Amino acid sequence: MSVSPSLSAVAADASVAAPTQADLLDFVRRTAADAELISSLPLDPEGRTWVRLEGPGGSEAWLIGWPPGTGTGWHDHADSVGAFLTARGTLKEYSLAARLPTDGWKTLELADGVDRERSLTAGRGRAFGRHHVHEVLNESAEEHAVSVHAYYPPLPSMRRYSRTGRVLRLEQVERPEDWQ
């Protein structure tokens, strides 16, 4: 029987390097290639489904199922770096190519030219840095999508935003206990 080290044990061991964005992207790529794992995720026609995975170096990882027409809404991952990859179907990512202030604001008017969009078909993904603001959607009307995500350090919080035109508004800060 092998025992995985806890996050605190990994953090206390200076010889264990924190996973980089490249490490996380490599992990989600390898995990998404595991057809048996991807097929094992129960898919709900109404809402997203997820299973927590063991990520590299104490990272937090998830296998997520996306019914047609579902999405995350605008959010960030606070101080965590991350990566995600589509294992099945197609996901669309809308993101901001701008570093937002992390504190002290409730409403921001975004500059022209900060919007980015990517279509991520099966096998395509991306890594991202701290404070990356995005929303991810399954825009298909018929097909489920499945993706693999990894974050390091494990998500300390997520900020949720609403967006109307160029105005981005901080709506809520969620903590891990909110996701139980």
C-alpha positions in Angstrom: 0.0 0.0 0.0 1.5 3.4 -0.9 0.6 6.5 0.9 0.6 9.9 -0.9 2.3 12.7 1.0 -0.1 15.4 2.2 0.2 18.9 0.8 1.8 20.0 4.1 4.4 17.2 3.9 5.2 18.1 0.3 5.5 21.8 1.2 7.8 20.9 4.1 10.1 18.8 1.9 12.4 21.4 0.2 13.6 18.7 -2.3 10.1 18.5 -3.9 9.8 21.3 -6.4 6.4 22.9 -6.9 4.9 21.9 -10.3 5.3 24.5 -13.0 2.7 25.5 -15.6 4.5 23.1 -18.0 4.3 20.3 -15.5 0.6 20.8 -15.0 0.0 21.0 -18.8 2.0 17.7 -19.2 -0.1 16.1 -16.4 -3.5 17.1 -18.0 -2.2 16.0 -21.4 -1.2 12.5 -20.1 -4.4 12.2 -18.0 -6.7 13.2 -20.9 -5.1 10.5 -23.0 -6.3 7.8 -20.6 -9.4 6.7 -22.5 -10.6 4.4 -19.7 -10.5 7.2 -17.1 -12.3 9.7 -19.5 -15.0 7.1 -20.2 -15.5 6.4 -16.5 -16.8 10.0 -15.7 -20.5 9.9 -15.1 -22.2 12.5 -17.4 -25.3 14.3 -16.3 -27.5 15.9 -19.1 -28.4 18.8 -16.8 -25.2 20.0 -15.0 -21.5 19.6 -14.9 -20.0 16.6 -13.2 -16.5 16.2 -11.7 -14.2 13.9 -10.0 -11.1 14.9 -8.0 -7.8 13.5 -9.2 -4.4 13.3 -7.6 -2.3 15.9 -9.3 1.5 16.1 -9.5 3.5 17.6 -6.6 0.5 18.3 -4.3 -1.5 20.1 -7.0 -5.3 20.0 -7.2 -6.7 18.2 -10.3 -10.2 17.6 -11.6 -11.9 15.6 -14.4 -14.9 17.6 -15.5 -17.9 16.7 -17.7 -19.7 19.5 -19.5 -23.2 19.0 -20.8 -24.2 20.9 -23.9 -24.6 24.6 -23.2 -22.9 24.7 -19.8 -20.1 27.0 -18.7 -18.2 28.4 -15.7 -19.0 32.1 -15.9 -16.1 34.6 -15.6 -13.7 33.7 -12.8 -10.0 33.5 -11.8 -8.0 31.0 -9.7 -6.4 33.6 -7.3 -2.8 32.8 -6.7 -2.7 29.4 -8.4 -1.2 28.6 -11.8 -3.0 26.0 -13.8 -3.6 24.1 -17.0 -6.6 22.4 -18.6 -7.1 20.3 -21.7 -10.1 19.1 -23.5 -10.3 15.3 -23.6 -13.5 14.9 -25.5 -15.7 17.4 -27.4 -14.9 21.1 -27.8 -14.6 23.8 -25.2 -14.4 27.5 -25.8 -12.3 29.8 -23.6 -12.9 33.5 -23.4 -10.1 35.3 -21.5 -8.7 38.7 -20.7 -5.2 39.6 -21.9 -4.7 42.0 -19.0 -3.5 41.8 -15.5 -6.3 42.9 -13.2 -5.7 44.4 -9.8 -6.1 41.7 -7.2 -7.7 43.8 -4.5 -9.5 47.1 -3.8 -12.0 47.1 -6.7 -15.5 46.1 -7.3 -16.1 47.3 -10.9 -13.6 47.8 -13.7 -14.0 49.1 -17.3 -11.9 46.9 -19.6 -9.8 48.5 -22.3 -10.3 47.7 -25.9 -8.4 44.8 -27.2 -8.1 42.7 -24.1 -10.5 40.0 -25.1 -9.1 36.6 -26.3 -10.9 33.5 -27.4 -9.8 30.0 -28.1 -11.6 26.9 -29.3 -10.1 23.9 -27.6 -10.9 20.6 -29.4 -10.0 17.2 -28.0 -6.3 17.1 -27.3 -5.9 20.9 -27.1 -5.3 22.8 -23.9 -3.4 25.5 -22.3 -1.5 26.6 -19.2 -2.0 29.9 -17.4 -0.5 32.0 -14.7 -1.8 33.5 -11.5 -4.9 35.7 -11.6 -5.9 34.5 -15.1 -9.5 35.7 -15.7 -11.5 33.6 -18.1 -14.7 31.7 -18.7 -15.0 28.2 -20.2 -18.0 27.0 -22.2 -19.3 24.0 -24.0 -21.1 25.8 -26.8 -22.3 22.6 -28.4 -26.0 22.1 -28.6 -25.7 18.3 -28.7 -22.3 16.9 -27.5 -20.9 16.6 -24.0 -17.3 17.7 -23.5 -14.8 16.3 -20.9 -11.7 18.1 -19.7 -8.9 17.7 -17.2 -7.7 20.6 -15.0 -4.8 21.0 -12.6 -3.9 23.9 -10.2 -1.0 24.7 -8.0 -1.1 25.6 -5.2 -4.5 24.0 -4.6 -7.1 26.7 -5.1 -7.1 29.0 -2.1 -10.1 30.8 -3.5 -11.8 31.7 -6.8 -13.2 35.1 -7.6 -16.4 35.2 -9.6 -17.3 38.0 -12.0 -20.2 39.3 -14.0 -19.6 41.0 -17.3 -21.7 43.4 -19.3 -19.9 44.8 -22.4 -16.6 46.2 -21.2 -17.6 46.3 -17.5 -16.3 43.5 -15.3 -17.8 43.4 -11.8 -16.5 41.3 -8.8 -19.5 39.4 -7.5 -18.2 36.8 -5.1 -15.1 35.3 -3.6 -15.4 31.5 -3.0 -13.2 29.4 -0.7 -12.7 25.6 -0.8 -15.2 25.1 2.0 -17.9 26.6 -0.4 -17.3 23.7 -2.9 -17.9 20.8 -0.5 
